[in-house]
Amino acid sequence: MTSNPRVFASHGMESLSVLAGRDLLSPLRERWDCRVWEHARRPVPEEFKALAHPAEGLLCLLTDRVDQDLIQACPRLRAISSFSVGVDHIDLVAATDRGILVGNTPGVLTETTADLAFALLLAAARRVGEASDFLRRGEWAGGHWEIDAFVGKDLHGATLGIIGLGPIGQAVARRAQGFGLRVLGWSRSGREVPGVRGLALPELLAESDFVSVHVALAAETRGLLDARALAQMKPGAVLVNTARGGIVDEVALANALRSGHLGAVGLDVFAQEPAAGDHPLLEFPNAVLTPHIGSASIGTRIRMAELAVDNLVAGLDGHRMPQCANPEVVVKRN
Ligand code: DGY
């Protein structure tokens, strides 16, 4: 063991460890001098940088910005592991240029995230949030059962357009087929998926009653659903986003809800997270909003922690990471 911290974990995973019945960070603590962020609040960038500076391995969350500046401030860094499938918070180019391996957690969260996308789709279509708020406010008490109260949209017989046909998009397609939806799909690579009719994005937007977003956030997808794209959607259509907030122009989205062009939205992700208490989309009762909980089931979060730790252990040992976001980096054995 060295006297310098060799691993910095920006989260102690204490509550998940309780649920798992074991310390999820123990494979790191047992092998390396492991410095762990122990406060309930998140570290500010300067604190993060100071703690990461001496580290050879970094375990981080999707809310930690691992940019070029941070990477340059860590001269010994060899492996970064993120507790997320998305790696848009990490400067992959800067890491790859330095030969730093970057691990992520695809696969283990696919079905759980698809479940949440479907939950938002159903909730937005059937106005579950609005109806629940109405009851909680006490407005049903003393009233009636109304024949047109909270009438929404049927899923069966409708068309779902899936933007991004990776594992999560495909898992949503499987659910949609079970609900009797016709499924359209678009992906940047033109991937073909059985049971999903591939279309160009403008046609998909024009034909879909529901649209669900499943592309990664990258330079090519930032603002993909801008005012022009939203205007191409069917009047009254429902948009669901469980991928990344930066893919959708939130100002344009608020305008599309305000004008009535879109019927409802279901959003788990926001351009800035946590979303501000006065976020413009909060004013819309037909916006079902959740705080980035796509992968938040107990089993999946534990599996993400295990995979993130396994990735870091492998990277520090000079082995191939089980899931590596920059496999082009040559693994250097210790
Ligand atoms: C991810 O892993 O990137 C999801 O957005 C959160 O689990």
Residues whose N, C-alpha, C, O or C-beta is under 5 A from the ligand:
A	BS01	DGY	F83 S84 V85 G86 A243 S295
